[in-house]
Amino acid sequence: MLEGDNCRAMGNALEIGMFSASRVEVVNNSITSQGDCLIVSHNGSSAAQLLLANNLLLGKVDWRQPWE
């Protein structure tokens, strides 16, 4: 980890690694971050599904790049 970075994901709050036909549900959460993204998903196929429902999302200024 980098100095000042207590997160393995550079401040991204939620990193979701999908498999070919994954179905992931993120429901009823409060999520905040000072990183690049609040929620990042990657991999999977066109059959993969990510459902975000009834979440409170609050993005803040990136702690490493406050000019963005």
PyMOL Python script that loads the backbone (N, CA, C, O; Angstrom):
from pymol import cmd

cmd.read_pdbstr("""\
ATOM      1  N   MET A   1       0.838  -1.188   0.000  1.00  0.00           N
ATOM      2  CA  MET A   1       0.000   0.000   0.000  1.00  0.00           C
ATOM      3  C   MET A   1       0.876   1.242   0.000  1.00  0.00           C
ATOM      4  O   MET A   1       2.019   1.214   0.456  1.00  0.00           O
ATOM      5  N   LEU A   2       0.343   2.294  -0.499  1.00  0.00           N
ATOM      6  CA  LEU A   2       1.055   3.562  -0.537  1.00  0.00           C
ATOM      7  C   LEU A   2       0.880   4.301   0.781  1.00  0.00           C
ATOM      8  O   LEU A   2      -0.088   4.077   1.507  1.00  0.00           O
ATOM      9  N   GLU A   3       1.819   5.177   1.078  1.00  0.00           N
ATOM     10  CA  GLU A   3       1.710   5.994   2.287  1.00  0.00           C
ATOM     11  C   GLU A   3       0.398   6.774   2.253  1.00  0.00           C
ATOM     12  O   GLU A   3       0.097   7.441   1.264  1.00  0.00           O
ATOM     13  N   GLY A   4      -0.370   6.692   3.315  1.00  0.00           N
ATOM     14  CA  GLY A   4      -1.644   7.391   3.393  1.00  0.00           C
ATOM     15  C   GLY A   4      -2.804   6.618   2.789  1.00  0.00           C
ATOM     16  O   GLY A   4      -3.955   7.032   2.930  1.00  0.00           O
ATOM     17  N   ASP A   5      -2.526   5.497   2.114  1.00  0.00           N
ATOM     18  CA  ASP A   5      -3.577   4.701   1.491  1.00  0.00           C
ATOM     19  C   ASP A   5      -3.802   3.445   2.315  1.00  0.00           C
ATOM     20  O   ASP A   5      -3.004   2.509   2.251  1.00  0.00           O
ATOM     21  N   ASN A   6      -4.877   3.416   3.088  1.00  0.00           N
ATOM     22  CA  ASN A   6      -5.183   2.262   3.923  1.00  0.00           C
ATOM     23  C   ASN A   6      -6.088   1.272   3.204  1.00  0.00           C
ATOM     24  O   ASN A   6      -6.708   0.422   3.843  1.00  0.00           O
ATOM     25  N   CYS A   7      -6.167   1.373   1.900  1.00  0.00           N
ATOM     26  CA  CYS A   7      -7.068   0.538   1.116  1.00  0.00           C
ATOM     27  C   CYS A   7      -6.314  -0.118  -0.025  1.00  0.00           C
ATOM     28  O   CYS A   7      -5.480   0.529  -0.658  1.00  0.00           O
ATOM     29  N   ARG A   8      -6.577  -1.352  -0.295  1.00  0.00           N
ATOM     30  CA  ARG A   8      -5.903  -2.052  -1.383  1.00  0.00           C
ATOM     31  C   ARG A   8      -6.422  -1.630  -2.740  1.00  0.00           C
ATOM     32  O   ARG A   8      -5.869  -2.056  -3.753  1.00  0.00           O
ATOM     33  N   ALA A   9      -7.465  -0.807  -2.808  1.00  0.00           N
ATOM     34  CA  ALA A   9      -8.097  -0.448  -4.072  1.00  0.00           C
ATOM     35  C   ALA A   9      -7.980   1.044  -4.374  1.00  0.00           C
ATOM     36  O   ALA A   9      -8.825   1.594  -5.081  1.00  0.00           O
ATOM     37  N   MET A  10      -6.954   1.704  -3.855  1.00  0.00           N
ATOM     38  CA  MET A  10      -6.718   3.127  -4.110  1.00  0.00           C
ATOM     39  C   MET A  10      -7.918   3.999  -3.744  1.00  0.00           C
ATOM     40  O   MET A  10      -8.153   5.034  -4.367  1.00  0.00           O
ATOM     41  N   GLY A  11      -8.674   3.576  -2.733  1.00  0.00           N
ATOM     42  CA  GLY A  11      -9.805   4.364  -2.264  1.00  0.00           C
ATOM     43  C   GLY A  11     -11.134   3.995  -2.879  1.00  0.00           C
ATOM     44  O   GLY A  11     -12.172   4.482  -2.430  1.00  0.00           O
ATOM     45  N   ASN A  12     -11.134   3.140  -3.902  1.00  0.00           N
ATOM     46  CA  ASN A  12     -12.407   2.679  -4.455  1.00  0.00           C
ATOM     47  C   ASN A  12     -13.140   1.913  -3.358  1.00  0.00           C
ATOM     48  O   ASN A  12     -12.558   1.037  -2.719  1.00  0.00           O
ATOM     49  N   ALA A  13     -14.394   2.233  -3.139  1.00  0.00           N
ATOM     50  CA  ALA A  13     -15.125   1.637  -2.025  1.00  0.00           C
ATOM     51  C   ALA A  13     -15.451   0.163  -2.252  1.00  0.00           C
ATOM     52  O   ALA A  13     -15.328  -0.647  -1.333  1.00  0.00           O
ATOM     53  N   LEU A  14     -15.861  -0.186  -3.460  1.00  0.00           N
ATOM     54  CA  LEU A  14     -16.296  -1.554  -3.727  1.00  0.00           C
ATOM     55  C   LEU A  14     -15.764  -2.004  -5.078  1.00  0.00           C
ATOM     56  O   LEU A  14     -16.088  -1.405  -6.103  1.00  0.00           O
ATOM     57  N   GLU A  15     -14.954  -3.050  -5.087  1.00  0.00           N
ATOM     58  CA  GLU A  15     -14.427  -3.661  -6.310  1.00  0.00           C
ATOM     59  C   GLU A  15     -15.102  -5.012  -6.476  1.00  0.00           C
ATOM     60  O   GLU A  15     -14.992  -5.875  -5.606  1.00  0.00           O
ATOM     61  N   ILE A  16     -15.796  -5.197  -7.586  1.00  0.00           N
ATOM     62  CA  ILE A  16     -16.540  -6.437  -7.806  1.00  0.00           C
ATOM     63  C   ILE A  16     -15.941  -7.154  -9.013  1.00  0.00           C
ATOM     64  O   ILE A  16     -16.044  -6.676 -10.143  1.00  0.00           O
ATOM     65  N   GLY A  17     -15.316  -8.303  -8.765  1.00  0.00           N
ATOM     66  CA  GLY A  17     -14.777  -9.131  -9.838  1.00  0.00           C
ATOM     67  C   GLY A  17     -15.825 -10.150 -10.256  1.00  0.00           C
ATOM     68  O   GLY A  17     -16.230 -11.002  -9.465  1.00  0.00           O
ATOM     69  N   MET A  18     -16.254 -10.056 -11.497  1.00  0.00           N
ATOM     70  CA  MET A  18     -17.309 -10.935 -12.009  1.00  0.00           C
ATOM     71  C   MET A  18     -16.690 -12.155 -12.681  1.00  0.00           C
ATOM     72  O   MET A  18     -15.570 -12.096 -13.186  1.00  0.00           O
ATOM     73  N   PHE A  19     -17.433 -13.263 -12.681  1.00  0.00           N
ATOM     74  CA  PHE A  19     -17.086 -14.443 -13.463  1.00  0.00           C
ATOM     75  C   PHE A  19     -18.025 -14.488 -14.659  1.00  0.00           C
ATOM     76  O   PHE A  19     -18.902 -13.633 -14.781  1.00  0.00           O
ATOM     77  N   SER A  20     -17.865 -15.442 -15.522  1.00  0.00           N
ATOM     78  CA  SER A  20     -18.545 -15.444 -16.820  1.00  0.00           C
ATOM     79  C   SER A  20     -20.027 -15.068 -16.755  1.00  0.00           C
ATOM     80  O   SER A  20     -20.440 -14.126 -17.431  1.00  0.00           O
ATOM     81  N   ALA A  21     -20.823 -15.761 -15.981  1.00  0.00           N
ATOM     82  CA  ALA A  21     -22.254 -15.449 -15.919  1.00  0.00           C
ATOM     83  C   ALA A  21     -22.670 -15.110 -14.489  1.00  0.00           C
ATOM     84  O   ALA A  21     -23.737 -15.526 -14.038  1.00  0.00           O
ATOM     85  N   SER A  22     -21.859 -14.381 -13.800  1.00  0.00           N
ATOM     86  CA  SER A  22     -22.134 -14.005 -12.405  1.00  0.00           C
ATOM     87  C   SER A  22     -23.397 -13.170 -12.291  1.00  0.00           C
ATOM     88  O   SER A  22     -23.777 -12.450 -13.214  1.00  0.00           O
ATOM     89  N   ARG A  23     -24.037 -13.284 -11.134  1.00  0.00           N
ATOM     90  CA  ARG A  23     -25.112 -12.353 -10.757  1.00  0.00           C
ATOM     91  C   ARG A  23     -24.742 -11.837  -9.376  1.00  0.00           C
ATOM     92  O   ARG A  23     -24.677 -12.599  -8.412  1.00  0.00           O
ATOM     93  N   VAL A  24     -24.501 -10.544  -9.292  1.00  0.00           N
ATOM     94  CA  VAL A  24     -24.116  -9.906  -8.036  1.00  0.00           C
ATOM     95  C   VAL A  24     -25.187  -8.876  -7.684  1.00  0.00           C
ATOM     96  O   VAL A  24     -25.617  -8.101  -8.538  1.00  0.00           O
ATOM     97  N   GLU A  25     -25.609  -8.875  -6.432  1.00  0.00           N
ATOM     98  CA  GLU A  25     -26.597  -7.909  -5.954  1.00  0.00           C
ATOM     99  C   GLU A  25     -25.988  -7.103  -4.817  1.00  0.00           C
ATOM    100  O   GLU A  25     -25.470  -7.664  -3.852  1.00  0.00           O
ATOM    101  N   VAL A  26     -26.054  -5.783  -4.939  1.00  0.00           N
ATOM    102  CA  VAL A  26     -25.618  -4.862  -3.891  1.00  0.00           C
ATOM    103  C   VAL A  26     -26.874  -4.084  -3.500  1.00  0.00           C
ATOM    104  O   VAL A  26     -27.336  -3.221  -4.246  1.00  0.00           O
ATOM    105  N   VAL A  27     -27.418  -4.397  -2.327  1.00  0.00           N
ATOM    106  CA  VAL A  27     -28.737  -3.891  -1.946  1.00  0.00           C
ATOM    107  C   VAL A  27     -28.699  -3.349  -0.514  1.00  0.00           C
ATOM    108  O   VAL A  27     -28.110  -3.959   0.378  1.00  0.00           O
ATOM    109  N   ASN A  28     -29.344  -2.176  -0.311  1.00  0.00           N
ATOM    110  CA  ASN A  28     -29.547  -1.576   1.013  1.00  0.00           C
ATOM    111  C   ASN A  28     -28.245  -1.215   1.717  1.00  0.00           C
ATOM    112  O   ASN A  28     -28.017  -1.641   2.849  1.00  0.00           O
ATOM    113  N   ASN A  29     -27.394  -0.442   1.064  1.00  0.00           N
ATOM    114  CA  ASN A  29     -26.106  -0.042   1.638  1.00  0.00           C
ATOM    115  C   ASN A  29     -25.922   1.470   1.583  1.00  0.00           C
ATOM    116  O   ASN A  29     -26.545   2.155   0.771  1.00  0.00           O
ATOM    117  N   SER A  30     -25.072   1.971   2.444  1.00  0.00           N
ATOM    118  CA  SER A  30     -24.564   3.343   2.355  1.00  0.00           C
ATOM    119  C   SER A  30     -23.087   3.214   2.012  1.00  0.00           C
ATOM    120  O   SER A  30     -22.317   2.610   2.758  1.00  0.00           O
ATOM    121  N   ILE A  31     -22.693   3.791   0.868  1.00  0.00           N
ATOM    122  CA  ILE A  31     -21.328   3.642   0.377  1.00  0.00           C
ATOM    123  C   ILE A  31     -20.759   5.024   0.086  1.00  0.00           C
ATOM    124  O   ILE A  31     -21.389   5.834  -0.594  1.00  0.00           O
ATOM    125  N   THR A  32     -19.550   5.290   0.612  1.00  0.00           N
ATOM    126  CA  THR A  32     -18.867   6.545   0.329  1.00  0.00           C
ATOM    127  C   THR A  32     -17.400   6.264   0.079  1.00  0.00           C
ATOM    128  O   THR A  32     -16.877   5.237   0.514  1.00  0.00           O
ATOM    129  N   SER A  33     -16.731   7.172  -0.621  1.00  0.00           N
ATOM    130  CA  SER A  33     -15.324   6.963  -0.950  1.00  0.00           C
ATOM    131  C   SER A  33     -14.671   8.278  -1.327  1.00  0.00           C
ATOM    132  O   SER A  33     -15.321   9.212  -1.796  1.00  0.00           O
ATOM    133  N   GLN A  34     -13.374   8.322  -1.107  1.00  0.00           N
ATOM    134  CA  GLN A  34     -12.545   9.427  -1.588  1.00  0.00           C
ATOM    135  C   GLN A  34     -11.556   8.907  -2.626  1.00  0.00           C
ATOM    136  O   GLN A  34     -10.460   9.451  -2.767  1.00  0.00           O
ATOM    137  N   GLY A  35     -11.932   7.872  -3.342  1.00  0.00           N
ATOM    138  CA  GLY A  35     -11.063   7.274  -4.343  1.00  0.00           C
ATOM    139  C   GLY A  35     -11.530   7.604  -5.747  1.00  0.00           C
ATOM    140  O   GLY A  35     -12.304   8.538  -5.958  1.00  0.00           O
ATOM    141  N   ASP A  36     -11.048   6.823  -6.703  1.00  0.00           N
ATOM    142  CA  ASP A  36     -11.417   7.049  -8.097  1.00  0.00           C
ATOM    143  C   ASP A  36     -12.895   6.757  -8.349  1.00  0.00           C
ATOM    144  O   ASP A  36     -13.557   7.496  -9.078  1.00  0.00           O
ATOM    145  N   CYS A  37     -13.416   5.683  -7.749  1.00  0.00           N
ATOM    146  CA  CYS A  37     -14.787   5.245  -8.015  1.00  0.00           C
ATOM    147  C   CYS A  37     -15.447   4.758  -6.732  1.00  0.00           C
ATOM    148  O   CYS A  37     -14.772   4.314  -5.803  1.00  0.00           O
ATOM    149  N   LEU A  38     -16.750   4.845  -6.693  1.00  0.00           N
ATOM    150  CA  LEU A  38     -17.493   4.241  -5.592  1.00  0.00           C
ATOM    151  C   LEU A  38     -17.619   2.735  -5.812  1.00  0.00           C
ATOM    152  O   LEU A  38     -17.339   1.943  -4.913  1.00  0.00           O
ATOM    153  N   ILE A  39     -18.043   2.349  -7.015  1.00  0.00           N
ATOM    154  CA  ILE A  39     -18.235   0.937  -7.328  1.00  0.00           C
ATOM    155  C   ILE A  39     -17.589   0.645  -8.676  1.00  0.00           C
ATOM    156  O   ILE A  39     -17.846   1.333  -9.663  1.00  0.00           O
ATOM    157  N   VAL A  40     -16.752  -0.378  -8.702  1.00  0.00           N
ATOM    158  CA  VAL A  40     -16.084  -0.806  -9.926  1.00  0.00           C
ATOM    159  C   VAL A  40     -16.385  -2.281 -10.126  1.00  0.00           C
ATOM    160  O   VAL A  40     -16.240  -3.078  -9.199  1.00  0.00           O
ATOM    161  N   SER A  41     -16.803  -2.646 -11.330  1.00  0.00           N
ATOM    162  CA  SER A  41     -16.951  -4.067 -11.652  1.00  0.00           C
ATOM    163  C   SER A  41     -16.109  -4.357 -12.884  1.00  0.00           C
ATOM    164  O   SER A  41     -15.915  -3.498 -13.744  1.00  0.00           O
ATOM    165  N   HIS A  42     -15.619  -5.577 -12.948  1.00  0.00           N
ATOM    166  CA  HIS A  42     -14.781  -5.947 -14.090  1.00  0.00           C
ATOM    167  C   HIS A  42     -14.903  -7.438 -14.361  1.00  0.00           C
ATOM    168  O   HIS A  42     -15.366  -8.205 -13.517  1.00  0.00           O
ATOM    169  N   ASN A  43     -14.483  -7.828 -15.543  1.00  0.00           N
ATOM    170  CA  ASN A  43     -14.536  -9.200 -16.048  1.00  0.00           C
ATOM    171  C   ASN A  43     -15.977  -9.606 -16.299  1.00  0.00           C
ATOM    172  O   ASN A  43     -16.820  -8.746 -16.555  1.00  0.00           O
ATOM    173  N   GLY A  44     -16.275 -10.881 -16.232  1.00  0.00           N
ATOM    174  CA  GLY A  44     -17.603 -11.355 -16.570  1.00  0.00           C
ATOM    175  C   GLY A  44     -17.784 -11.436 -18.076  1.00  0.00           C
ATOM    176  O   GLY A  44     -16.855 -11.178 -18.841  1.00  0.00           O
ATOM    177  N   SER A  45     -18.976 -11.795 -18.487  1.00  0.00           N
ATOM    178  CA  SER A  45     -19.324 -11.865 -19.904  1.00  0.00           C
ATOM    179  C   SER A  45     -20.585 -11.038 -20.117  1.00  0.00           C
ATOM    180  O   SER A  45     -21.067 -10.374 -19.200  1.00  0.00           O
ATOM    181  N   SER A  46     -21.110 -11.084 -21.325  1.00  0.00           N
ATOM    182  CA  SER A  46     -22.352 -10.339 -21.587  1.00  0.00           C
ATOM    183  C   SER A  46     -23.527 -10.933 -20.810  1.00  0.00           C
ATOM    184  O   SER A  46     -24.580 -10.302 -20.712  1.00  0.00           O
ATOM    185  N   ALA A  47     -23.364 -12.136 -20.257  1.00  0.00           N
ATOM    186  CA  ALA A  47     -24.408 -12.760 -19.446  1.00  0.00           C
ATOM    187  C   ALA A  47     -24.319 -12.355 -17.970  1.00  0.00           C
ATOM    188  O   ALA A  47     -25.253 -12.613 -17.211  1.00  0.00           O
ATOM    189  N   ALA A  48     -23.234 -11.735 -17.557  1.00  0.00           N
ATOM    190  CA  ALA A  48     -23.060 -11.326 -16.156  1.00  0.00           C
ATOM    191  C   ALA A  48     -24.022 -10.185 -15.833  1.00  0.00           C
ATOM    192  O   ALA A  48     -24.334  -9.361 -16.693  1.00  0.00           O
ATOM    193  N   GLN A  49     -24.491 -10.146 -14.578  1.00  0.00           N
ATOM    194  CA  GLN A  49     -25.433  -9.120 -14.144  1.00  0.00           C
ATOM    195  C   GLN A  49     -24.979  -8.521 -12.823  1.00  0.00           C
ATOM    196  O   GLN A  49     -24.553  -9.234 -11.914  1.00  0.00           O
ATOM    197  N   LEU A  50     -25.077  -7.197 -12.732  1.00  0.00           N
ATOM    198  CA  LEU A  50     -24.801  -6.486 -11.489  1.00  0.00           C
ATOM    199  C   LEU A  50     -26.028  -5.634 -11.171  1.00  0.00           C
ATOM    200  O   LEU A  50     -26.382  -4.731 -11.930  1.00  0.00           O
ATOM    201  N   LEU A  51     -26.663  -5.927 -10.056  1.00  0.00           N
ATOM    202  CA  LEU A  51     -27.851  -5.193  -9.628  1.00  0.00           C
ATOM    203  C   LEU A  51     -27.468  -4.286  -8.471  1.00  0.00           C
ATOM    204  O   LEU A  51     -26.953  -4.752  -7.454  1.00  0.00           O
ATOM    205  N   LEU A  52     -27.718  -2.996  -8.626  1.00  0.00           N
ATOM    206  CA  LEU A  52     -27.552  -2.009  -7.551  1.00  0.00           C
ATOM    207  C   LEU A  52     -28.949  -1.499  -7.226  1.00  0.00           C
ATOM    208  O   LEU A  52     -29.614  -0.912  -8.079  1.00  0.00           O
ATOM    209  N   ALA A  53     -29.394  -1.723  -5.994  1.00  0.00           N
ATOM    210  CA  ALA A  53     -30.760  -1.321  -5.636  1.00  0.00           C
ATOM    211  C   ALA A  53     -30.806  -0.769  -4.224  1.00  0.00           C
ATOM    212  O   ALA A  53     -30.235  -1.342  -3.295  1.00  0.00           O
ATOM    213  N   ASN A  54     -31.495   0.354  -4.081  1.00  0.00           N
ATOM    214  CA  ASN A  54     -31.755   0.956  -2.783  1.00  0.00           C
ATOM    215  C   ASN A  54     -30.470   1.242  -2.001  1.00  0.00           C
ATOM    216  O   ASN A  54     -30.370   0.934  -0.813  1.00  0.00           O
ATOM    217  N   ASN A  55     -29.498   1.830  -2.683  1.00  0.00           N
ATOM    218  CA  ASN A  55     -28.227   2.194  -2.057  1.00  0.00           C
ATOM    219  C   ASN A  55     -28.091   3.708  -1.992  1.00  0.00           C
ATOM    220  O   ASN A  55     -28.581   4.420  -2.868  1.00  0.00           O
ATOM    221  N   LEU A  56     -27.438   4.187  -0.970  1.00  0.00           N
ATOM    222  CA  LEU A  56     -27.083   5.593  -0.844  1.00  0.00           C
ATOM    223  C   LEU A  56     -25.611   5.695  -1.211  1.00  0.00           C
ATOM    224  O   LEU A  56     -24.763   5.122  -0.527  1.00  0.00           O
ATOM    225  N   LEU A  57     -25.294   6.419  -2.287  1.00  0.00           N
ATOM    226  CA  LEU A  57     -23.923   6.544  -2.776  1.00  0.00           C
ATOM    227  C   LEU A  57     -23.471   7.994  -2.646  1.00  0.00           C
ATOM    228  O   LEU A  57     -24.151   8.907  -3.116  1.00  0.00           O
ATOM    229  N   LEU A  58     -22.322   8.203  -2.006  1.00  0.00           N
ATOM    230  CA  LEU A  58     -21.786   9.545  -1.815  1.00  0.00           C
ATOM    231  C   LEU A  58     -20.322   9.551  -2.221  1.00  0.00           C
ATOM    232  O   LEU A  58     -19.471   9.018  -1.510  1.00  0.00           O
ATOM    233  N   GLY A  59     -20.032  10.157  -3.369  1.00  0.00           N
ATOM    234  CA  GLY A  59     -18.656  10.280  -3.838  1.00  0.00           C
ATOM    235  C   GLY A  59     -18.052  11.588  -3.358  1.00  0.00           C
ATOM    236  O   GLY A  59     -18.705  12.632  -3.369  1.00  0.00           O
ATOM    237  N   LYS A  60     -16.809  11.516  -2.940  1.00  0.00           N
ATOM    238  CA  LYS A  60     -16.095  12.705  -2.477  1.00  0.00           C
ATOM    239  C   LYS A  60     -14.870  12.926  -3.360  1.00  0.00           C
ATOM    240  O   LYS A  60     -14.551  12.092  -4.208  1.00  0.00           O
ATOM    241  N   VAL A  61     -14.198  14.030  -3.162  1.00  0.00           N
ATOM    242  CA  VAL A  61     -13.013  14.369  -3.948  1.00  0.00           C
ATOM    243  C   VAL A  61     -11.941  13.304  -3.734  1.00  0.00           C
ATOM    244  O   VAL A  61     -11.687  12.885  -2.605  1.00  0.00           O
ATOM    245  N   ASP A  62     -11.317  12.872  -4.822  1.00  0.00           N
ATOM    246  CA  ASP A  62     -10.249  11.870  -4.779  1.00  0.00           C
ATOM    247  C   ASP A  62      -9.117  12.373  -3.895  1.00  0.00           C
ATOM    248  O   ASP A  62      -8.552  13.434  -4.163  1.00  0.00           O
ATOM    249  N   TRP A  63      -8.779  11.632  -2.849  1.00  0.00           N
ATOM    250  CA  TRP A  63      -7.761  12.065  -1.883  1.00  0.00           C
ATOM    251  C   TRP A  63      -6.388  12.200  -2.515  1.00  0.00           C
ATOM    252  O   TRP A  63      -5.558  12.959  -2.015  1.00  0.00           O
ATOM    253  N   ARG A  64      -6.125  11.477  -3.613  1.00  0.00           N
ATOM    254  CA  ARG A  64      -4.811  11.558  -4.274  1.00  0.00           C
ATOM    255  C   ARG A  64      -4.782  12.593  -5.379  1.00  0.00           C
ATOM    256  O   ARG A  64      -3.711  13.062  -5.764  1.00  0.00           O
ATOM    257  N   GLN A  65      -5.967  12.961  -5.902  1.00  0.00           N
ATOM    258  CA  GLN A  65      -6.034  13.900  -7.014  1.00  0.00           C
ATOM    259  C   GLN A  65      -7.150  14.912  -6.749  1.00  0.00           C
ATOM    260  O   GLN A  65      -8.179  14.875  -7.425  1.00  0.00           O
ATOM    261  N   PRO A  66      -6.972  15.806  -5.792  1.00  0.00           N
ATOM    262  CA  PRO A  66      -8.053  16.721  -5.411  1.00  0.00           C
ATOM    263  C   PRO A  66      -8.438  17.727  -6.491  1.00  0.00           C
ATOM    264  O   PRO A  66      -9.477  18.378  -6.379  1.00  0.00           O
ATOM    265  N   TRP A  67      -7.632  17.865  -7.519  1.00  0.00           N
ATOM    266  CA  TRP A  67      -7.958  18.804  -8.611  1.00  0.00           C
ATOM    267  C   TRP A  67      -8.999  18.216  -9.563  1.00  0.00           C
ATOM    268  O   TRP A  67      -9.577  18.951 -10.364  1.00  0.00           O
ATOM    269  N   GLU A  68      -9.250  16.899  -9.492  1.00  0.00           N
ATOM    270  CA  GLU A  68     -10.228  16.284 -10.391  1.00  0.00           C
ATOM    271  C   GLU A  68     -11.649  16.561  -9.917  1.00  0.00           C
ATOM    272  O   GLU A  68     -12.608  16.121 -10.551  1.00  0.00           O
TER     273      GLU A  68
END
""", "prot")
cmd.dss("prot")
cmd.show_as("cartoon", "prot")
cmd.util.cbc("prot")
cmd.orient("prot")
